[in-house]
Amino acid sequence: MKPTVTLQLICLFGLLLLSGCFTSREARIESSYSYRGRFRHYRTYGFLSGNGLTADSTRLSESLRDAVKQRMRLQGYHFARRNPDLMVSFKLFEGDMRFPGFVQEDITRWVKDNDAENEETPDEQRHTYQPTRLLLLDGTLMVTLIDTHTDNAIWNGYASGVTVPEGPRGEYVLVRSVRAVFDRYRIFTENYFNGGNLEGALNGQPSVDPGAVPTPETPR
């Protein structure tokens, strides 16, 4: 069944444990992806407008956008206001929720060994989505990447159990949550490594680990 943005691609949840004083470093972040994702070819991104934090101009919204921009830039993506390859959507949910999810291998392994599926992919070569039921705790940050050429969500990530206090500490929580979520999206652009491409970096350059995202500076 063809995945869509709102109904057919729901990712595994992430449980992010953050103490009131933000000293906890333990986190469990999960994600899922579409087998139709053309991960080798995305280069640019923009932000999807909508309700909530994505629609307003509050400091928290700007902090989320800045955190996403930093991680995308570190992985070789360029922000584009017109005709980007990807659109980024993020939203905070309140209350516990039960979501359907999928059990999948790590995305970097899948990208290394597979090409994006399409309508012409033989049935015997298509991957099967293995469903699972998830409980998302109160305060869930959801990040979605949408392929603008197909209008399909191709990657989702969650941080669950996030409490956002008022003031600068709230910004700190959101930035840490975004970084934790994007640690599950270890995909670089095609020309990121030494002017080469993602396939070459994954298959033939031992000096570079394609699964390693440069570690951002810790917020002060």
VOBA-1610 file (N, C-alpha, C; in pm, whole numbers, padded with zeros to 5 digits, always signed):
BEGIN
Met+00085-00119+00000Met+00000+00000+00000Met+00088+00124+00000Lys+00054+00218-00083Lys+00136+00338-00098Lys+00126+00427+00025Pro+00240+00465+00084Pro+00236+00552+00203Pro+00199+00695+00168Thr+00133+00763+00258Thr+00100+00903+00239Thr+00149+00981+00358Val+00140+01117+00345Val+00192+01202+00451Val+00117+01182+00581Thr-00018+01173+00574Thr-00096+01178+00697Thr-00139+01041+00747Leu-00144+00938+00664Leu-00207+00814+00707Leu-00116+00692+00707Gln-00028+00677+00610Gln+00033+00548+00588Gln+00180+00538+00619Leu+00243+00644+00664Leu+00381+00632+00715Leu+00383+00685+00857Ile+00379+00599+00957Ile+00387+00638+01098Ile+00511+00572+01155Cys+00595+00651+01219Cys+00724+00595+01261Cys+00724+00543+01402Leu+00827+00469+01434Leu+00848+00423+01571Leu+00871+00541+01663Phe+00826+00527+01787Phe+00834+00641+01878Phe+00969+00648+01945Gly+01001+00770+01995Gly+01125+00787+02072Gly+01089+00829+02213Leu+01154+00772+02311Leu+01133+00808+02450Leu+01254+00885+02498Leu+01237+01016+02518Leu+01346+01103+02561Leu+01326+01139+02707Leu+01418+01096+02791Leu+01408+01122+02934Leu+01484+01248+02969Leu+01412+01351+03013Leu+01474+01478+03049Leu+01430+01514+03190Ser+01524+01533+03279Ser+01489+01569+03416Ser+01458+01717+03422Gly+01399+01760+03538Gly+01362+01899+03553Gly+01482+01992+03544Cys+01601+01945+03583Cys+01719+02031+03578Cys+01805+01998+03457Phe+01756+01911+03368Phe+01821+01878+03242Phe+01959+01817+03261Thr+01975+01731+03363Thr+02102+01664+03383Thr+02102+01524+03323Ser+01984+01470+03290Ser+01978+01335+03237Ser+02032+01331+03095Arg+02112+01227+03067Arg+02165+01210+02932Arg+02111+01083+02866Glu+02023+01010+02939Glu+01968+00888+02883Glu+01855+00923+02788Ala+01849+00854+02675Ala+01743+00880+02579Ala+01722+00756+02493Arg+01601+00733+02454Arg+01570+00628+02359Arg+01493+00693+02246Ile+01558+00709+02133Ile+01498+00774+02017Ile+01486+00673+01905Glu+01366+00661+01850Glu+01342+00568+01740Glu+01284+00644+01621Ser+01282+00580+01507Ser+01230+00644+01386Ser+01188+00536+01288Ser+01121+00576+01183Ser+01090+00485+01073Ser+01092+00562+00942Tyr+01095+00490+00834Tyr+01114+00553+00703Tyr+01035+00478+00597Ser+01015+00546+00484Ser+00945+00487+00371Ser+01045+00421+00277Tyr+01011+00303+00229Tyr+01097+00236+00131Tyr+01092+00304-00005Arg+01006+00403-00017Arg+01002+00484-00139Arg+01091+00608-00129Gly+01152+00627-00015Gly+01238+00743+00003Gly+01361+00738-00087Arg+01385+00848-00158Arg+01501+00857-00249Arg+01616+00926-00174Phe+01660+00862-00067Phe+01752+00925+00026Phe+01886+00961-00036Arg+01925+00896-00142Arg+02053+00925-00206Arg+02052+01058-00280His+01935+01113-00305His+01925+01224-00399His+01876+01356-00339Tyr+01838+01358-00214Tyr+01791+01483-00155Tyr+01908+01576-00125Arg+01889+01704-00157Arg+01995+01802-00133Arg+01945+01927-00060Thr+01819+01964-00080Thr+01767+02088-00024Thr+01642+02060+00058Tyr+01606+02156+00145Tyr+01489+02138+00230Tyr+01428+02274+00261Gly+01302+02270+00303Gly+01231+02388+00351Gly+01143+02345+00467Phe+01060+02437+00516Phe+00973+02407+00629Phe+00827+02413+00585Leu+00751+02315+00631Leu+00609+02309+00600Leu+00532+02396+00697Ser+00452+02488+00644Ser+00371+02573+00729Ser+00249+02495+00776Gly+00195+02535+00891Gly+00079+02463+00944Gly+00034+02523+01074Asn-00021+02440+01160Asn-00072+02486+01289Asn+00035+02472+01398Gly+00012+02535+01509Gly+00100+02519+01624Gly+00234+02589+01604Leu+00341+02523+01650Leu+00472+02585+01648Leu+00520+02615+01507Thr+00475+02536+01408Thr+00520+02560+01272Thr+00456+02683+01211Ala+00353+02735+01274Ala+00281+02848+01215Ala+00313+02980+01282Asp+00360+02975+01408Asp+00380+03101+01478Asp+00526+03145+01471Ser+00553+03261+01530Ser+00688+03317+01527Ser+00744+03330+01669Thr+00696+03245+01760Thr+00744+03250+01897Thr+00890+03209+01903Arg+00951+03238+02017Arg+01092+03203+02036Arg+01112+03052+02031Leu+01017+02975+02085Leu+01029+02830+02082Leu+01025+02777+01940Ser+00937+02833+01858Ser+00931+02792+01718Ser+01061+02821+01646Glu+01115+02940+01668Glu+01241+02976+01605Glu+01356+02888+01654Ser+01352+02850+01781Ser+01456+02762+01834Ser+01450+02625+01767Leu+01328+02574+01746Leu+01313+02447+01676Leu+01367+02456+01534Arg+01330+02560+01464Arg+01377+02577+01327Arg+01529+02587+01321Asp+01586+02664+01413Asp+01732+02680+01414Asp+01801+02547+01442Ala+01744+02468+01534Ala+01804+02338+01565Ala+01797+02245+01446Val+01684+02246+01373Val+01672+02163+01253Val+01771+02210+01147Lys+01781+02341+01127Lys+01873+02393+01027Lys+02017+02352+01057Gln+02054+02356+01183Gln+02191+02319+01220Gln+02220+02173+01184Arg+02127+02083+01218Arg+02150+01943+01189Arg+02149+01914+01040Met+02059+01975+00966Met+02055+01954+00822Met+02182+02008+00756Arg+02229+02122+00803Arg+02351+02180+00748Arg+02472+02090+00776Leu+02479+02032+00895Leu+02588+01943+00930Leu+02593+01820+00839Gln+02478+01782+00786Gln+02471+01664+00700Gln+02469+01700+00552Gly+02498+01826+00519Gly+02517+01865+00381Gly+02395+01920+00310Tyr+02282+01934+00379Tyr+02162+01985+00316Tyr+02162+02139+00316His+02099+02197+00214His+02092+02342+00201His+01947+02387+00212Phe+01924+02492+00289Phe+01790+02547+00301Phe+01750+02618+00173Ala+01629+02594+00125Ala+01578+02655+00002Ala+01434+02698+00025Arg+01405+02824-00005Arg+01269+02873+00010Arg+01180+02832-00107Arg+01240+02804-00222Arg+01162+02767-00340Arg+01204+02630-00390Asn+01105+02545-00411Asn+01122+02412-00471Asn+01228+02326-00402Pro+01220+02311-00269Pro+01315+02222-00202Pro+01283+02076-00230Asp+01381+01989-00210Asp+01359+01845-00227Asp+01277+01789-00112Leu+01299+01843+00007Leu+01230+01795+00127Leu+01161+01911+00198Met+01049+01880+00261Met+00984+01973+00352Met+00991+01913+00492Val+01026+01997+00590Val+01035+01953+00729Val+00912+02000+00804Ser+00848+01908+00873Ser+00733+01942+00957Ser+00764+01899+01100Phe+00733+01984+01198Phe+00748+01942+01337Phe+00628+01989+01417Lys+00594+01908+01519Lys+00475+01938+01598Lys+00491+01878+01737Leu+00440+01948+01837Leu+00436+01899+01974Leu+00295+01851+02008Phe+00285+01730+02062Phe+00156+01673+02100Phe+00147+01663+02252Glu+00028+01686+02306Glu+00003+01671+02448Glu-00077+01544+02474Gly-00055+01485+02590Gly-00129+01365+02627Gly-00067+01238+02573Asp-00096+01126+02639Asp-00048+00997+02591Asp-00125+00958+02465Met-00058+00892+02373Met-00121+00851+02248Met-00074+00711+02211Arg-00162+00634+02150Arg-00125+00504+02096Arg-00114+00518+01944Phe+00003+00481+01890Phe+00029+00495+01748Phe+00069+00361+01689Pro+00030+00336+01564Pro+00087+00221+01494Pro+00228+00258+01446Gly+00322+00167+01456Gly+00458+00192+01410Gly+00507+00076+01326Phe+00635+00081+01289Phe+00695-00022+01206Phe+00829-00067+01265Val+00861-00193+01249Val+00990-00248+01288Val+01075-00255+01161Gln+01189-00183+01162Gln+01274-00177+01044Gln+01422-00180+01084Glu+01506-00217+00987Glu+01650-00209+01013Glu+01694-00063+01010Asp+01815-00037+01059Asp+01867+00099+01064Asp+01865+00161+00924Ile+01828+00288+00916Ile+01812+00352+00786Ile+01942+00358+00707Thr+02056+00377+00775Thr+02183+00384+00701Thr+02214+00252+00634Arg+02182+00141+00699Arg+02203+00009+00639Arg+02112-00012+00520Trp+01986+00032+00535Trp+01892+00014+00425Trp+01934+00097+00303Val+01974+00222+00325Val+02017+00307+00214Val+02140+00249+00146Lys+02230+00190+00223Lys+02351+00132+00166Lys+02318+00015+00073Asp+02220-00066+00111Asp+02195-00192+00041Asp+02078-00187-00056Asn+02002-00077-00059Asn+01878-00076-00138Asn+01860+00055-00212Asp+01779+00049-00318Asp+01734+00167-00390Asp+01589+00195-00354Ala+01544+00315-00380Ala+01406+00351-00351Ala+01310+00267-00435Glu+01204+00223-00373Glu+01101+00150-00446Glu+01009+00247-00518Asn+00948+00199-00627Asn+00850+00279-00700Asn+00746+00187-00758Glu+00659+00242-00842Glu+00551+00163-00898Glu+00601+00048-00985Glu+00722+00060-01037Glu+00776-00044-01126Glu+00857-00150-01052Thr+00875-00135-00922Thr+00949-00234-00845Thr+00870-00364-00839Pro+00929-00478-00879Pro+00858-00607-00874Pro+00813-00639-00732Asp+00701-00705-00720Asp+00645-00737-00589Asp+00743-00816-00503Glu+00818-00907-00565Glu+00909-00991-00488Glu+01030-00914-00436Gln+01051-00792-00488Gln+01163-00710-00442Gln+01120-00600-00344Arg+00992-00591-00317Arg+00943-00487-00226Arg+00960-00532-00081His+00988-00436+00005His+01000-00463+00147His+00862-00458+00213Thr+00845-00537+00314Thr+00718-00543+00386Thr+00727-00462+00515Tyr+00629-00378+00539Tyr+00623-00302+00663Tyr+00572-00394+00774Gln+00649-00405+00882Gln+00612-00489+00995Gln+00553-00402+01105Pro+00422-00404+01123Pro+00358-00312+01217Pro+00382-00348+01362Thr+00378-00247+01447Thr+00385-00263+01591Thr+00304-00152+01656Arg+00257-00175+01777Arg+00179-00074+01847Arg+00268+00000+01945Leu+00254+00132+01948Leu+00341+00216+02029Leu+00259+00302+02124Leu+00316+00327+02241Leu+00256+00421+02335Leu+00347+00542+02344Leu+00297+00657+02299Leu+00372+00782+02308Leu+00329+00856+02433Leu+00427+00892+02515Leu+00397+00956+02642Leu+00364+01104+02624Asp+00307+01161+02726Asp+00267+01301+02723Asp+00385+01391+02687Gly+00366+01475+02587Gly+00472+01562+02540Gly+00557+01494+02436Thr+00507+01484+02312Thr+00578+01415+02204Thr+00614+01515+02094Leu+00742+01524+02065Leu+00789+01604+01952Leu+00801+01513+01831Met+00726+01544+01726Met+00730+01465+01603Met+00794+01548+01493Val+00893+01490+01426Val+00958+01553+01311Val+00936+01466+01190Thr+00888+01525+01080Thr+00858+01452+00958Thr+00930+01515+00840Leu+00992+01432+00756Leu+01052+01478+00631Leu+00964+01430+00516Ile+00927+01523+00428Ile+00833+01494+00319Ile+00901+01518+00186Asp+00894+01420+00098Asp+00946+01431-00037Asp+00850+01519-00117Thr+00896+01636-00162Thr+00806+01729-00230Thr+00770+01683-00371His+00846+01590-00427His+00816+01542-00562His+00705+01437-00562Thr+00691+01365-00449Thr+00588+01261-00441Thr+00481+01294-00337Asp+00504+01397-00255Asp+00413+01435-00146Asp+00398+01323-00044Asn+00497+01238-00032Asn+00496+01130+00067Asn+00592+01161+00181Ala+00550+01129+00304Ala+00641+01135+00416Ala+00740+01021+00401Ile+00870+01053+00405Ile+00971+00949+00383Ile+01049+00918+00510Trp+01035+00999+00615Trp+01102+00971+00742Trp+01028+01043+00854Asn+01014+00974+00967Asn+00955+01032+01086Asn+01042+01002+01206Gly+01048+01094+01299Gly+01120+01071+01424Gly+01042+01130+01539Tyr+01050+01064+01655Tyr+00976+01108+01772Tyr+01068+01123+01892Ala+01042+01222+01974Ala+01094+01229+02110Ala+00973+01234+02201Ser+00957+01134+02285Ser+00836+01122+02366Ser+00865+01151+02512Gly+00769+01214+02580Gly+00787+01249+02720Gly+00863+01378+02740Val+00845+01474+02648Val+00918+01601+02654Val+00832+01706+02723Thr+00882+01762+02831Thr+00815+01872+02901Thr+00891+02001+02872Val+00821+02100+02816Val+00885+02225+02776Val+00846+02335+02875Pro+00937+02372+02965Pro+00907+02480+03060Pro+00916+02617+02992Glu+00877+02719+03064Glu+00885+02854+03011Glu+01029+02904+03012Gly+01057+02999+02923Gly+01187+03065+02925Gly+01297+02989+02854Pro+01422+03029+02879Pro+01537+02970+02810Pro+01550+02820+02828Arg+01505+02769+02945Arg+01515+02625+02967Arg+01429+02548+02869Gly+01314+02608+02828Gly+01229+02544+02730Gly+01299+02531+02595Glu+01372+02636+02557Glu+01449+02630+02433Glu+01554+02521+02439Tyr+01618+02509+02553Tyr+01721+02408+02571Tyr+01664+02268+02553Val+01546+02243+02610Val+01481+02113+02597Val+01449+02083+02451Leu+01394+02181+02380Leu+01358+02159+02241Leu+01480+02133+02154Val+01587+02209+02174Val+01709+02188+02095Val+01765+02049+02119Arg+01771+02007+02247Arg+01820+01874+02277Arg+01731+01767+02214Ser+01601+01789+02215Ser+01508+01691+02158Ser+01528+01678+02008Val+01543+01791+01939Val+01566+01788+01794Val+01695+01714+01763Arg+01800+01742+01838Arg+01928+01676+01813Arg+01917+01526+01835Ala+01845+01487+01940Ala+01828+01345+01968Ala+01751+01275+01855Val+01646+01341+01806Val+01568+01283+01697Val+01653+01268+01572Phe+01728+01372+01536Phe+01806+01367+01413Phe+01928+01275+01424Asp+01963+01232+01544Asp+02066+01129+01556Asp+02021+00999+01489Arg+01890+00986+01469Arg+01838+00867+01401Arg+01832+00885+01250Tyr+01858+01005+01201Tyr+01858+01029+01056Tyr+02003+01058+01014Arg+02083+00952+01002Arg+02226+00967+00972Arg+02248+00951+00822Ile+02185+01039+00747Ile+02196+01036+00601Ile+02255+01168+00554Phe+02363+01159+00477Phe+02428+01277+00423Phe+02388+01296+00277Thr+02405+01418+00226Thr+02376+01444+00086Thr+02478+01374-00004Glu+02445+01360-00130Glu+02528+01286-00225Glu+02671+01336-00231Asn+02688+01467-00236Asn+02821+01524-00258Asn+02889+01569-00129Tyr+02843+01516-00017Tyr+02897+01563+00111Tyr+03044+01524+00131Phe+03078+01400+00101Phe+03212+01350+00131Phe+03309+01376+00017Asn+03397+01471+00036Asn+03509+01494-00056Asn+03464+01507-00201Gly+03352+01570-00222Gly+03304+01588-00358Gly+03250+01462-00421Gly+03239+01355-00341Gly+03188+01229-00394Gly+03039+01220-00377Asn+02986+01096-00376Asn+02844+01078-00356Asn+02820+00983-00241Leu+02694+00973-00200Leu+02660+00893-00084Leu+02694+00747-00106Glu+02669+00696-00225Glu+02696+00556-00252Glu+02844+00527-00237Gly+02928+00616-00290Gly+03071+00596-00277Gly+03116+00604-00134Ala+03060+00698-00060Ala+03098+00713+00080Ala+03058+00591+00161Leu+02942+00533+00126Leu+02896+00418+00201Leu+02971+00291+00166Asn+03020+00281+00043Asn+03075+00155-00004Asn+03225+00153-00022Gly+03293+00270-00023Gly+03432+00261-00059Gly+03527+00358+00007Gln+03488+00425+00113Gln+03576+00522+00177Gln+03592+00488+00324Pro+03690+00404+00360Pro+03704+00361+00499Pro+03737+00472+00595Ser+03790+00585+00545Ser+03829+00693+00636Ser+03710+00772+00687Val+03590+00750+00631Val+03471+00825+00670Val+03363+00729+00711Asp+03303+00752+00823Asp+03191+00670+00870Asp+03061+00740+00835Pro+02984+00687+00737Pro+02861+00754+00695Pro+02753+00751+00802Gly+02769+00668+00903Gly+02668+00663+01007Gly+02698+00758+01122Ala+02806+00831+01111Ala+02844+00920+01221Ala+02814+01062+01187Val+02725+01122+01264Val+02693+01263+01247Val+02786+01345+01334Pro+02847+01452+01281Pro+02930+01536+01367Pro+02855+01581+01490Thr+02917+01574+01605Thr+02850+01607+01731Thr+02837+01757+01747Pro+02714+01808+01758Pro+02695+01953+01775Pro+02747+01996+01911Glu+02775+02125+01924Glu+02819+02177+02052Glu+02706+02167+02154Thr+02743+02138+02277Thr+02644+02131+02384Thr+02600+02272+02421Pro+02468+02296+02429Pro+02419+02428+02465Pro+02474+02470+02600Arg+02512+02595+02611Arg+02563+02647+02739Arg+02449+02695+02826
//
